[in-house]
Amino acid sequence: MQRLQTAHSAQAQRASALAPIALAAILAVTLGSIGCSSYESDWRAAAPLDEANHPVLGRWRGTWRSGSNDHTGGLRAIVTRLAPGKYEARYHATWAGFLSGEFKAPLDGKLENGVYSFTSEQDLGAWGAFEATGQADGKLFRADFKSNDDHGVFEMTRP
């Protein structure tokens, strides 16, 4: 009887230790899917911007690739105009086959000969500082990024 109680107590301790992890995973997937539905709606609404014949404005789809660990995933962006020469990219990235997240970052640059060259900096809170430099020419959006724990490349084309 004592062994049965000890085994049950050990199982209860393991279960209570895993509960916060399971809750965090459920919240991440749930909140991610809520944000995803908003992103999906905004993605569809931004389709006319693709036809604007602008080097950066509109929707982009491609991949991100880490230079520090070779991880990769899907990447989409909706780029909107904030002011002349200033835009905002709303990124939606996937990783590990089932996780996703999004963030916004300003694009500050200039247009020359049909190519928009930009820099971008954004504080991502717990994920640290995000910085990128890149170019978009209406067909290809490419940026080198770095953050506190990673660096790599974004490569996207029009959907």
Secondary structure, DSSP 8 states (H G I E B T S, - for coil): -HHHHHHHHHHHHHHHHHHHHHHHHHHHHHHHHHHHHHHHHHHHHTHHHHTT--SSSEEEEEEEEETTT--EEEEEEEEEEEETTEEEEEEEEEETTTEEEEEEEEEEEEEETTEEEEEEEEE-GGG-EEEEEEEE-SSEEEEEEEESS-EEEEEEE--
